[in-house]
Amino acid sequence: RAVPKEEQHSVDLIEKNYVYGDIKHEVNVYVKVFTNSPFLVCMDLARSQEEVIDPKYLWIGPDGKNLEGRTYVNLTETGKLMVMGFKEFMSGAYTCTLSHKIIETTTQEEREMFEAYKFMVYAYREADHTYQVFVRFTTKECELEANSQFFEELKRILNIIISDLTCHIIESSYKCHSVRIPKQGLSHELFVSFQVNPFAPGWEEVCHQVPYDCEDATNMRVQEARDRIGEFFSKQTYALKHEFQTVPTIHYMDNSFSVTHIDSCRPGFGKNDITHKNCASCCVVCDPGTYSPNNEVTCQICARPRDKKYGARSC
């Protein structure tokens, strides 16, 4: 993901996977972990359309050292840089100095020109999705012992439905409330809430079967789990209408199923739609001086930052 500069001028350049420099300001580039960066071009778009005499390119990495000869970079003879198999620690400033000659037509006098381009390159991951579900059931009364048995049984069934996806139900709870319904009097309802989470025991093994990164696979699994659970509740409605002579004491309330998704980021990553507005939904590597120890979505500021590294999990 590169920041559009006037929408990167035209689509064909994006397809070529090039990101051009800009003398006036640094260019932000977002690279998904374990993938290769786009080619960073050591000139701006206008310069790339002109002839350049005796160009030389000097690329300096985030550690302040020359990138020539590093195993994880692909440097072309035309000054393009690709960083391969991107990891957190590779984030930071990549600067390139272009030197070239200008030859006066009349005197054939040569002048050397220097231009510096700066790219801020950040590792990012897709956010992990968890789904928060709310659902309601009517019951005979709130003091009914069957309420808690029913709740345990419901959790057991839902876990069985999604267990082959290495997903599970977490943060589950219920409360019983008496609800006054217009024209119907008082009813008792169980307000049930739980999360569908993709990290059931054994999820790491499933991940090892996936090359590179696991988020995409994990997110597909948890989405499938969410769909199955939605399906389960819509079948309840059907069953109540068609399959029971007498309505059970505790039963699902039609259309009470609602689901919202909650994003979380892996440790060392966080979201920030202000500093990273072009990658607002991404989990971007935490900047130096900030850290994220858990699966929250924010990088916290270190009280006494010692480390100057990206992706810190502690200070």
Secondary structure as UniProt FT lines:
FT   TURN            6..8
FT   HELIX           11..15
FT   TURN            16..17
FT   STRAND          18..20
FT   STRAND          27..32
FT   TURN            33..34
FT   STRAND          39..41
FT   HELIX           45..48
FT   STRAND          53..60
FT   TURN            62..63
FT   TURN            68..69
FT   TURN            71..72
FT   STRAND          73..75
FT   TURN            77..78
FT   STRAND          80..83
FT   HELIX           88..90
FT   STRAND          92..103
FT   TURN            105..107
FT   STRAND          110..125
FT   STRAND          128..139
FT   TURN            142..143
FT   HELIX           146..162
FT   HELIX           163..165
FT   STRAND          168..181
FT   TURN            182..184
FT   STRAND          185..197
FT   TURN            201..202
FT   HELIX           203..208
FT   HELIX           215..242
FT   STRAND          251..252
FT   TURN            254..255
FT   STRAND          258..264
FT   TURN            267..268
FT   STRAND          269..270
FT   TURN            273..276
FT   HELIX           277..279
FT   TURN            280..281
FT   STRAND          283..285
FT   TURN            288..289
FT   STRAND          290..291
FT   STRAND          300..301
//
